[in-house]
């Protein structure tokens, strides 16, 4: 399973929506209910799924899902 | 809150002069900005002792991080120390009486609570800022902490954003370009801000005070409750016009000096619940407490004590976060109540949204949320709740209710 696919499963779980489809270009504006509170819930869920840790600065500067995947992959490689 | 005084006139003169000194990007710009910041701090100090204590309080995080910045394990102790000093300098009445603390300093430092936010941001971000190659020199640090535009009442700055904005790409020199429209927009915003603060909010404040002072004269519950609601109505509009007006002044004035300051308001009284309200009111505070109180606490709750109990962890974290934010707003028990009610409002809104989604299902919930009647009722209820909670800020409402 690719990082994008695993991330999509996390999104579906957090947003309780099995129809969510994400791509590298997806942003917070494209997903209904992705507010600052859900963002934190999402980050915690991603940390659990990939067994990695993010700093506040890292997750606050992400522009889209593509950036998020790059960050996740870098963290996994750095483990 | 902002009142017309010698200090306000001094500030008005400063924001007129500053663009002439700061609109030009050169090596001297940061030194000129520092000189203006030190001038403001000096003008705001009533004695040499106050000035010295302010300088020590401001320099403490810089020195701590300069010498022990690489020791991550010390961070919690540094922050705890900074918070303890803040609580003492801010003179939290209930802490002083509970611990029988002696009051050594009689003065109050200007912008103390905003210093605290910036100092914690600097300590928390130090490691990543260093890794990313950000300048962490003394002048940059002092300009960030002392930034006179946002010293008194925000918006809350972050070190990364401040430095990025102050230096631009780092290669640009000379006059920072501005179009005629941008210039007029900034000037218009400053004027609007002054009208909001010194005309509209001043009138609303006097009406709120009038109705609050008259509360004890009303006999009968209904009459008193009616008068209290009128007071709450004027008070909440006073808070909005005063605070957003101040933000308009500083955002416009900083824009004239070639600096960008984040927006702090987005029509807060149009919110459909208390969660949305905090995403629209004092936005930079909401973001700060989200990053430095809610997120670490929520992550901790989910990591051990409440693993997999997401909703419960969310509610506890939100309640604690907004309780702390409420206490930060002021030093009396009224602000503790304010925090409690904000926390309660946020928890109820979160629970209602989550449970409703489960009960109604995705499609019906969407229809419910988009129903104009529901939106209107939700806005009125939210605004009414905020109105009532705002009465705890600035007025001794607890004393009124308890009769003390």
Boltz contact constraints between the chains, C-beta under 6 A:
constraints:
  - contact:
      token1: [A, 36]
      token2: [B, 290]
      max_distance: 6.0
  - contact:
      token1: [A, 40]
      token2: [B, 295]
      max_distance: 6.0
  - contact:
      token1: [A, 44]
      token2: [B, 299]
      max_distance: 6.0
  - contact:
      token1: [A, 44]
      token2: [B, 302]
      max_distance: 6.0
  - contact:
      token1: [A, 55]
      token2: [B, 128]
      max_distance: 6.0
  - contact:
      token1: [A, 56]
      token2: [B, 291]
      max_distance: 6.0
  - contact:
      token1: [A, 57]
      token2: [B, 128]
      max_distance: 6.0
